[in-house]
Structures are given as C-alpha cells and as structure tokens.
Amino acid sequence: MLRRLLLAAPLLALAFAAPAQEADHPQNRPLIVGSDFGVAPWMVRGAGGPEGFGVDLMTEIAKRLGRPGVEIVDVNFSGLFAALFAKRFEFTANPLNITEERAQRMLYTEPFFATGNGFITRRSDTMAGLEALKGRAIAVNRGTISDTWATANAEKYGFEVQRYDTFPDSVQAVLTRRAFAAINEIPTTVYAASQNRQITVAFKDYTGRNFGIAFRPESREYRNRVEEVLECMKGDGTLAKLHEKWYGAPPDAGSSMTQVFPGYGPPGLPGFEDTPHTPRCS
C-alpha cells in the first residue's frame, strides 16, 4: 500500500500543479506583469499610457502566448519582489539583472539583454575611471543591482552612497550637486543623457551582466513557455528591432539579445533546467 502511495505522489503533484498554474496564469485573461515606470526608455508614462521597450516586449509576449492584452502594475523597484511573491502580478517586466542570489529565490528566463554600470555626471564633469569616485557622493536607485555594486565597492573606491526610490530622483541629485554621479544600467543612462543635455554618461563599466524575466518558484512551466517566446523573438529578429526602435541602434552582434541558450533559465545558476527543446514559434 505504501509503495502505491509513493508511486502516485508525483502524479498527484502534477494534478494539483496544473490547476494552480491556470489560476496564476489564466489563458482567457490579460497578462499582468509588474515594473517600475521610472526607467526610460524601458518603461515610462506616456500621454496614452505606459510606453517603452518593456511595454512593447510584454505586449508581444502576451500576443504570442495567446493572452488577450497586457496590464502593467507600477511598482517601485524596492517593492518589486515582495509584490511578485504576493501575486500582484504574474512575472516581472522590469529591466532585472540575473544574479545567483536572486536565482536562489525565484526562477529566471535565459538572458536576453546585456548590460553593466553606467555613470551619469553633469556634462561639465569628467570621469576617466572608478578611481575618480574617491571622496564623492554617488546616487543609486534603492534596491537595484547598482545599489548592490555601490554598497560592495564604496570602501574600496572611497565614495559615499546616496539611495533614492526612483532613477529620476538619483539623476536630480546629480543635477542639484548633491551627488557627483548616478549609477544605473548602461542602456538606461545612455537614453537619459540623450534626453537631457545637462548630463552625460561619463563612464561605462561593462560587467557581463544580463537582464532576465523573473517568476515565482512554482511557475516553472510558465517560465519555460515565456522563455520559448523570447527564443522565438531572438530568432526572428523581433528583439533586435525593439532595441533599435527604443535605443537608437541594433544590439551588439552575438549578444544575449540574439543568442539562444540551451535548456531553460540562466545556464549555471539555480533554476536552470537542462532540457533540450525546440521553441514553439507561431
């Protein structure tokens, strides 16, 4: 009797998982995702609603999943993960760095956008390298990977960290001379500088980081479905076209925006599923 119960346990788990997945990701309802709206040109408030690279990306994902539209929940980055686990939305739409620490708590898709640290300063200032930060105040968006980097390196390079709830607030700190530089993702800083002649990206530190989409641990099946959509968008050039539309240039050849990775999830990190597959592209 015990043997029969043990054999039946995996089947029972699958039986309960399917309804749970349908409840969390209802096929007949709009896709609900969460993002900070203060990161241009990824996601900002436009005259007709949210717009940007991330909006176009999520709209295309919803379309390819067969979902009737997309709704984007505006969440400050510092509260993004709590909102994800509270099921306020299905998965993240933020420009979210893939890290091992985060991968231990949630499921990521494979990488799809390469990035690093961009340092914004006033146009009159210069920054030849990280040594230029010594004795300065550096502004960061609270809870981001830039915050993590600044916290880890403040003593090494001798700078003070100022934390703000939004990226625009950190840029304002530079403009008002409360901070020497503001750190954020390179694509974000390049776009911000293109929109404001008072600031410039004084230094770029490519670190090998990549963005991914994050899910709750129980959403493995849906993570895999969304990853296949991303793979299809890489293969047919859709991601590259969105990058050129919003960032003004095509992505670097061979970057994660065009490279399809093996299995599901970020290779080498928790949550990776080494399952060979061919993406189901419509």
Secondary structure, DSSP 8 states (H G I E B T S, - for coil): -HHHHHHHHHHHHHHHHHHHHHHHS-TTS-EEEEE-TTBTTTBEEETTEEESHHHHHHHHHHHHHT-S-EEEEE--GGGHHHHHHTTSSSEE-S-EE--HHHHTTSEE----EEEEEEEEEETT---SSGGGGTT-EEEEETTSHHHHHHHHHHHHHT-EEEEESSHHHHHHHHHTTS-SEEEEEHHHHHHHHHH-TTEEEEEEEEEEEEEE-EE-GGGHHHHHHHHHHHHHHHHTTHHHHHHHHHHSS---TTSTTT---SSBSSTTSTT-B---------
